[in-house]
């Protein structure tokens, strides 16, 4: 009986690991697709940083004139930083997010322009975000 319970627990853990690994791969591809659609490829980022010193993207479907209060702004910033912390290519220690009336400003440093695009895409897809301004530097 004890062996059966251990076997069942092993199967559950194994299935969880497989699910986690396969879901992570699909999420990674989804982020890459969004980056492409938002013109957040490394080349796009490098050109925009060279021209303006920042990267700005707005959502196609603006939220409208709904008032966004301070609690919403805090929730948005916390959600973005949580997503940065769980992204395998980004670090919440290198990038910070602040939000004011749905406008997110990303600051910090990263290793590549692709990482700037990835962070911008993650922020832009967060509920309540109207606009993302990235002043992340590539070092």
C-alpha positions in Angstrom: 0.0 0.0 0.0 2.8 2.4 0.9 4.5 1.7 -2.4 1.3 2.6 -4.3 1.0 5.9 -2.5 4.7 6.7 -3.3 4.1 5.8 -7.0 1.0 8.0 -7.2 2.9 10.9 -5.6 5.8 10.4 -8.1 3.4 10.4 -11.0 1.8 13.6 -9.8 5.1 15.3 -9.3 6.4 14.1 -12.7 3.2 15.4 -14.4 3.5 18.7 -12.7 7.1 19.1 -13.9 6.2 18.2 -17.4 3.3 20.6 -17.4 5.5 23.4 -16.0 8.2 22.9 -18.6 5.8 22.7 -21.5 3.7 25.6 -20.4 6.8 27.7 -19.9 7.9 27.1 -23.4 4.5 28.1 -24.8 4.5 31.2 -22.7 8.0 32.1 -24.0 6.8 31.7 -27.6 3.8 33.9 -26.9 6.0 36.6 -25.5 8.2 36.4 -28.6 5.1 36.7 -30.8 3.9 39.8 -28.9 7.3 41.4 -29.1 7.3 40.9 -32.9 3.8 42.4 -33.2 4.7 45.4 -31.1 7.9 46.1 -33.0 10.0 45.3 -29.9 12.7 43.2 -31.6 16.3 44.0 -30.7 16.9 46.0 -33.8 13.7 48.1 -33.2 14.8 48.8 -29.6 18.3 49.8 -30.6 17.1 52.2 -33.3 14.5 53.8 -31.0 17.0 54.1 -28.1 19.5 55.8 -30.4 16.9 58.3 -31.7 15.0 59.2 -28.5 16.7 57.5 -25.6 13.5 55.7 -24.6 11.0 53.2 -25.9 7.3 54.1 -25.8 4.4 51.8 -26.7 0.6 52.3 -26.3 -2.1 49.7 -26.3 -4.1 49.7 -29.4 -7.4 49.6 -27.5 -7.0 52.5 -25.0 -8.8 52.0 -21.7 -10.7 55.2 -22.2 -11.4 58.0 -19.7 -11.9 55.7 -16.7 -10.2 57.1 -13.7 -7.3 55.1 -12.4 -6.6 55.6 -8.8 -3.5 55.1 -6.7 -4.5 51.6 -5.7 -4.8 50.5 -9.3 -1.3 52.0 -10.0 0.2 50.1 -7.1 -1.5 46.9 -8.4 -0.2 47.4 -11.9 3.4 48.0 -10.7 3.3 45.0 -8.4 1.9 42.8 -11.2 4.6 43.9 -13.6 7.4 43.4 -11.1 6.0 39.9 -10.3 6.0 39.1 -14.0 9.6 40.3 -14.3 10.6 38.2 -11.4 9.1 35.0 -12.9 10.5 35.6 -16.4 13.5 33.4 -17.1 15.3 36.0 -19.1 14.7 39.1 -17.0 15.5 40.2 -13.4 13.3 42.2 -11.1 16.6 43.3 -9.5 17.7 45.0 -12.8 14.4 46.5 -13.8 11.8 48.5 -11.8 8.3 49.6 -12.7 6.5 52.7 -11.5 2.9 53.6 -12.6 0.9 56.8 -12.7 -2.6 56.9 -14.1 -1.9 53.7 -16.0 1.3 55.0 -17.6 4.2 52.6 -16.7 7.8 53.8 -16.6 10.4 51.0 -16.7 13.9 51.9 -15.5 17.1 50.0 -15.0 19.8 48.2 -17.0 19.8 45.0 -19.0 22.3 43.0 -21.1 20.5 43.4 -24.5 18.0 45.3 -26.5 15.9 42.1 -26.7 15.5 42.3 -23.0 14.2 45.9 -23.2 11.6 44.7 -25.7 10.7 41.7 -23.6 10.2 43.8 -20.5 8.1 46.4 -22.4 5.9 43.6 -23.9 5.3 42.1 -20.4 4.4 45.5 -19.0 2.1 46.4 -21.9 0.1 43.2 -21.6 -0.7 43.9 -18.0 -4.4 44.8 -17.3 -4.9 48.5 -16.7 -1.7 49.6 -18.5 -2.4 52.4 -21.0 1.2 53.2 -22.0 4.7 51.9 -21.3 7.7 54.2 -21.4 11.0 52.3 -21.1 14.2 54.2 -20.2 16.0 50.9 -19.6 19.6 51.1 -20.6 21.5 48.4 -22.4 24.9 47.8 -20.9 
